[in-house]
């Protein structure tokens, strides 16, 4: 592909940049090994071990898959799912290995394994890290094998499994932004679920008068809340033109988001609290928080401390009601790791695994595959018996399909959250967040040796 050279140039420099931010720990040697690895797309010269190398005639292809799925009691274990595949596909045998540790640590291990020549064929990689892992030389362009499976997935998460136009894996789970609301509190206050941001502001004022908040400014989640709401407004923060990256964070579409939320903050119509804090938990328990924009995956645990509360899920308010859309907060793909000798078979298994919807639901995931999602009974109980996964699946279907992250997104996201924290303490405005994000997005790509248009 003609765009590949400029997009992946100086991969070892990019790896060092990300490592210095304590986000991705991979080798930073000057021998250009990572750069050379990033150019291998078919595994024809793989240095993988015998279990994943060229098979002898009559032998089964061996595929190893590293995952971070919970595998808790009551869930359909990954080992059980893989066992079914192996029984049905004797010619392609898969071994699944659970990585115990943080996501960032798993990416470090992937990088080390690629350098050592003993990496698995498949591994779980978050959408926000797809670009950085690719530029570090850890992922393969498997477009020729993966394109045929595109119709099995919602467009948004499938798009997030790409770097530019290159497909590096298949989407497993997703986290579309949705709106959570307390049905009892809304009814008591006479508030309708807002469908536009103008409606939202009016409803927020009514709730504030009663000492309640239908929204929360969450600094520790801003990298995905801001980007996700910008995506819903039509923004495309990152893209490629020829051999260059294009950064478009500070745009009119993003301005719609920050103007809306700055007004809400200035008029104190929303609560300000970090999502993962005691302050949040207390405000939710006390009934001060009666609504917020959050990821679809929060439905599984957000109300564990609220037994008997009648909550609902709706689509997020829209900037243009005629063009409903949402963005993403989280999710991951099963990516093909550089050096895999059998990428076609690896992608075949990844598609099968990612379309085992009921099994993935049992793991607490929101599958990216198209198909009917059935809300587990334990989650239904928090929502008055509502089939909330149906609503979340509808959000999946309207997720912005062309919003992807840059190779240096971990650095950009960290800066967004950092400056967003200053908004919480009134040391900055949301426009400062956007300007800082635009600046570091450009500079970090250039520092990585990549061309920016």
Secondary structure, DSSP 8 states (H G I E B T S, - for coil): -TTHHHHHTTHHHHHHHHHHTTS------TT-HHHHHHT--S-TT----GGGS---TT--EEEEEEE-----TTS--HHHHHHHHHHH-TTEEEEEEE--S-HHHHHHHHHHHHHHT---SEEEEEHHHHHHHHHTT-B---HHHHGGGGGGB-HHHHHTTEETTEE-EEEEEEEEEEEEEEHHHHHHHT----SBHHHHHHHHHHHHHTT-BS-EE-GGGHHHHHHHHHHHTT---EEEETTEEEE--SSHHHHHHHHHHHHHHHTT-SEE--TTSHHHHHHHHTT-B-EEEEEGGGGGTTTTT-TT--EEEEE--BSSGGG--B-EEEEEEEEEBTT-S-HHHHHHHHHHHHT-HHHHHHTT--B-BSS-----HHHHGGGTT--HHHHHHHHHHTB-TT----TTHHHHHHHHHHHHHHHHTTSS-HHHHHHHHHHHHHHHHHHTT--B-
